[in-house]
Structure formats: C-alpha cells, structure tokens
Amino acid sequence: MPPESIPCDHERLDLLETTLGEIAPGEKVILWSNFQYSTNQITALLHRLYGEDSYSQYDGQAEDRDRQLERWRREAQFLVASPKS
C-alpha cells in the first residue's frame, strides 16, 4: 500500500504564483523540484494559471522526457524538472 499523502498549506505556492506574474509572457522558465509531490503541486498551479500547454514536465514521471524537453524548447513557457532526471 502506497504511503498516504497529507496536504499541508504553505506559502511557497503563493510566492511562486506572485513571482510567475512578474515574468514576461513567453519568457522561458525552468522550475526545479526535488520531490514528486512538489512537482505535482507546481504543475497543478501552472495548469490552473496558464493551461496545460504552458508547461512541460521533465522528471521520472514523464513518459518521454526528450519529447517533453523539445516541447518546452518550441512551445511551452515553463519546464518543471527534477535535478535527478
């Protein structure tokens, strides 16, 4: 049985949302995340704010990481990545 995930409120996502609002539209951004849960929170925020096409995910969860990286280079503004990828 997988461990239970318990959400906890914190200000990091609020700070990230504020910071993202200061970035020029179309400017490429890489967001590093060490933990899968944090990656999921970041991608959920980006999806809510900018839509599904605004980001690519480059980590162990991505099915085709090379394709995700190329999609970020050509289309998406944000790349959510893990340093261990």
C-alpha positions, 0 to 999 in steps of 0.5 A: 500500500502506497504511503498516504499523502497529507496536504499541508498549506504553505506559502511557497505556492503563493510566492511562486504564483506572485513571482510567475506574474512578474515574468514576461509572457513567453519568457522561458522558465525552468522550475526545479523540484526535488520531490514528486509531490512538489512537482505535482503541486507546481504543475497543478498551479501552472495548469490552473494559471496558464493551461496545460500547454504552458508547461512541460514536465521533465522528471521520472514521471514523464513518459518521454522526457526528450519529447517533453524537453523539445516541447518546452524548447518550441512551445511551452513557457515553463519546464518543471524538472527534477535535478535527478532526471 
